[in-house]
Amino acid sequence: MNLEFTPEENAFRDEVRDFIANNYPQNIGTRGVQDEMSPEDMAAWHKILGQKGWSVPAWPTEYGGTGWTPTQRYIWSEENARMNTVMPLPFGVSMVGPVIYTFGSDEQKAEYLPGIRSGNVWWCQGYSEPGAGSDLASLKTTAVRDGDDYILNGQKTWTTLAQHADWGFFLCRTDPDAPKPQMGISFILVDMKSPGIEVRPIKLIDGGHEVNEVWLTDVRVPAANLIGEENKGWTYAKFLLAHERSGIAGVARSKRGVEQLKEIAAAEMLDGKPLIEDMGFATKISQLEIDLSALEITELRTLAGEQAGKGPGPESSLLKVKGTEIQQRLTELTLEAVGYYGTPDFRSFPDDGSNDFPIGPDYAHHAAPTYFNMRKTSIYGGSNEIQRNIITKMILGL
Ligand SMILES: Cc1cc2nc3c(=O)[nH]c(=O)nc-3n(C[C@H](O)[C@H](O)[C@H](O)COP(=O)(O)OP(=O)(O)OC[C@H]3O[C@@H](n4cnc5c(N)ncnc54)[C@H](O)[C@@H]3O)c2cc1C
């Protein structure tokens, strides 16, 4: 495995860096604190990349991919992390897009892929239900065939940013009598403006409205919106999850986070000295950096495998577990570094003028909401306990 970048790759890095510097909109809010971002802000960079032809780098070139090597894609995410850009949401680009171009009909490809590339169509993921998260195959939302339509009934939950979604991809039970629960599930695309869909907010502990319940009552969906074959949805759902997990490690963003943490620790004082000079705190940062370097090398090895033609496999579970543990430790240390400036989260107080005095330096204001928000990372995309089960079975062969 060669971890050195070639001169061509370094030239590519320069090109990317220049493009971001010259084109990234300067006036958009901060990702991670969703309440502070409008949907337009969240989609702004996606739309610019869509015009440039860079919004779906990993897709095959025939569907609009850039043809970049895995190393170039790695450089791309590093440069975006360095500039803290708000990247395209994963639901279209990394999740349903690959399912559509792999398993969809030509009509479906023509209808849905352009909107994903351009960033003009917002997608959400309707997998989880109140009784079906880790045990996803036990899902109960039904789709019953009625002429040229399906009629959908049920409830989804934790549906991220569904309040802005134009379309959703839903797992529904089409054969309740299948010999195994996995064999009776279908993958259906649903227009979120359809009558019978109700999106109810779930308010999270960070004060943000990032997730929702989605209720479906007699929602009529054209049968043409079925992806692939009826009752084969589990195959497509699993394909999608491997793609979802490989992006979750977030190495490049965590590297930037460590740099920020060091800056904060250099600015904060403990017993008359910068916090970063405190042996206990410096050791915690070092340990985090060591683990992050190990994760980065593991990710590069996975990329080398991809370059040799291996798709995302069970290694993505490993990257997800370590990547999300590091993301959470980073937010814990940041909160520890800012101390009492980190609490409380004033945004959750009534807006009566009594809360417009966030105390302490700017970098402290997002520490607590971000800490709370990032608890999600070890749960979504398949919880870390479930990933450990996969590693035990698929990698260790136990
Ligand atoms: C912020 C956020 C955003 C999300 N966004 C979406 C979305 O957009 N669309 C969507 O469909 N879903 C989404 N999810 C749902 C997410 O995929 C589920 O929360 C996740 O799969 C876990 O399911 P659960 O919440 O039902 O927990 P459960 O499955 O009930 O698990 C509870 C606990 O038991 C553990 N556990 C369960 N089974 C096992 C086992 N066999 N072995 C060991 N431990 C086990 C779990 O690890 C967990 O700690 C989101 C979740 C969050 C928190």
PDBQT file of the ligand as one rigid body, heavy atoms in Angstrom, charges set to zero:
ROOT
HETATM    1  C1  LIG A 401     -30.374  11.417  14.976  1.00  0.00    +0.000 C 
HETATM    2  C2  LIG A 401     -30.867  10.191  14.289  1.00  0.00    +0.000 A 
HETATM    3  C3  LIG A 401     -31.194  10.252  12.957  1.00  0.00    +0.000 A 
HETATM    4  C4  LIG A 401     -31.729   9.134  12.308  1.00  0.00    +0.000 A 
HETATM    5  N1  LIG A 401     -32.125   9.249  11.018  1.00  0.00    +0.000 NA
HETATM    6  C5  LIG A 401     -32.791   8.228  10.441  1.00  0.00    +0.000 A 
HETATM    7  C6  LIG A 401     -33.370   8.387   9.136  1.00  0.00    +0.000 A 
HETATM    8  O1  LIG A 401     -33.244   9.437   8.493  1.00  0.00    +0.000 OA
HETATM    9  N2  LIG A 401     -34.081   7.361   8.623  1.00  0.00    +0.000 N 
HETATM   10  C7  LIG A 401     -34.236   6.169   9.289  1.00  0.00    +0.000 A 
HETATM   11  O2  LIG A 401     -34.871   5.271   8.740  1.00  0.00    +0.000 OA
HETATM   12  N3  LIG A 401     -33.710   5.989  10.525  1.00  0.00    +0.000 NA
HETATM   13  C8  LIG A 401     -32.994   6.992  11.115  1.00  0.00    +0.000 A 
HETATM   14  N4  LIG A 401     -32.486   6.836  12.380  1.00  0.00    +0.000 N 
HETATM   15  C9  LIG A 401     -32.786   5.600  13.103  1.00  0.00    +0.000 C 
HETATM   16  C10 LIG A 401     -31.610   4.723  13.391  1.00  0.00    +0.000 C 
HETATM   17  O3  LIG A 401     -31.213   4.002  12.246  1.00  0.00    +0.000 OA
HETATM   18  C11 LIG A 401     -32.024   3.781  14.550  1.00  0.00    +0.000 C 
HETATM   19  O4  LIG A 401     -32.180   4.602  15.693  1.00  0.00    +0.000 OA
HETATM   20  C12 LIG A 401     -31.026   2.710  14.804  1.00  0.00    +0.000 C 
HETATM   21  O5  LIG A 401     -31.055   1.753  13.776  1.00  0.00    +0.000 OA
HETATM   22  C13 LIG A 401     -31.290   1.997  16.153  1.00  0.00    +0.000 C 
HETATM   23  O6  LIG A 401     -32.612   1.560  16.235  1.00  0.00    +0.000 OA
HETATM   24  P1  LIG A 401     -33.527   1.913  17.502  1.00  0.00    +0.000 P 
HETATM   25  O7  LIG A 401     -33.434   3.380  17.755  1.00  0.00    +0.000 OA
HETATM   26  O8  LIG A 401     -34.876   1.338  17.248  1.00  0.00    +0.000 OA
HETATM   27  O9  LIG A 401     -32.863   1.189  18.745  1.00  0.00    +0.000 OA
HETATM   28  P2  LIG A 401     -33.020  -0.340  19.127  1.00  0.00    +0.000 P 
HETATM   29  O10 LIG A 401     -32.878  -1.194  17.933  1.00  0.00    +0.000 OA
HETATM   30  O11 LIG A 401     -34.245  -0.512  19.949  1.00  0.00    +0.000 OA
HETATM   31  O12 LIG A 401     -31.740  -0.552  20.041  1.00  0.00    +0.000 OA
HETATM   32  C14 LIG A 401     -31.679  -0.093  21.401  1.00  0.00    +0.000 C 
HETATM   33  C15 LIG A 401     -30.305  -0.477  21.954  1.00  0.00    +0.000 C 
HETATM   34  O13 LIG A 401     -30.131  -1.918  21.942  1.00  0.00    +0.000 OA
HETATM   35  C16 LIG A 401     -28.967  -2.278  21.212  1.00  0.00    +0.000 C 
HETATM   36  N5  LIG A 401     -29.227  -3.506  20.456  1.00  0.00    +0.000 N 
HETATM   37  C17 LIG A 401     -30.332  -3.786  19.705  1.00  0.00    +0.000 A 
HETATM   38  N6  LIG A 401     -30.211  -5.005  19.154  1.00  0.00    +0.000 NA
HETATM   39  C18 LIG A 401     -29.010  -5.504  19.532  1.00  0.00    +0.000 A 
HETATM   40  C19 LIG A 401     -28.300  -6.719  19.264  1.00  0.00    +0.000 A 
HETATM   41  N7  LIG A 401     -28.803  -7.663  18.462  1.00  0.00    +0.000 N 
HETATM   42  N8  LIG A 401     -27.061  -6.881  19.815  1.00  0.00    +0.000 NA
HETATM   43  C20 LIG A 401     -26.522  -5.923  20.604  1.00  0.00    +0.000 A 
HETATM   44  N9  LIG A 401     -27.161  -4.751  20.900  1.00  0.00    +0.000 NA
HETATM   45  C21 LIG A 401     -28.366  -4.553  20.372  1.00  0.00    +0.000 A 
HETATM   46  C22 LIG A 401     -28.716  -1.105  20.261  1.00  0.00    +0.000 C 
HETATM   47  O14 LIG A 401     -27.356  -1.015  19.896  1.00  0.00    +0.000 OA
HETATM   48  C23 LIG A 401     -29.145   0.081  21.120  1.00  0.00    +0.000 C 
HETATM   49  O15 LIG A 401     -28.109   0.454  21.968  1.00  0.00    +0.000 OA
HETATM   50  C24 LIG A 401     -31.900   7.915  13.025  1.00  0.00    +0.000 A 
HETATM   51  C25 LIG A 401     -31.536   7.851  14.383  1.00  0.00    +0.000 A 
HETATM   52  C26 LIG A 401     -31.038   8.969  15.009  1.00  0.00    +0.000 A 
HETATM   53  C27 LIG A 401     -30.677   8.854  16.471  1.00  0.00    +0.000 C 
ENDROOT
TORSDOF 0
